[in-house]
């Protein structure tokens, strides 16, 4: 699986078929606590099972990549 690292956060490239299939299955798993998807017209990425500090960091970010302006938590 491809990992993208930006500003210390780890996300998986959701546009890669294997990553999509694996992470979609994990999102449906009852043991998955949470997930974040950031996406735009041409790219997407996903992170899962974030801890409280990771979520707080995401919520405090005021700027986003123009290629991924939408974030679902």
Secondary structure by P-SEA (a helix, b strand, c coil): cbbbbcccccccccccaaaaaaaaaaaacccccccccccccccccccccccaaaaaaaaaccccccccccccc
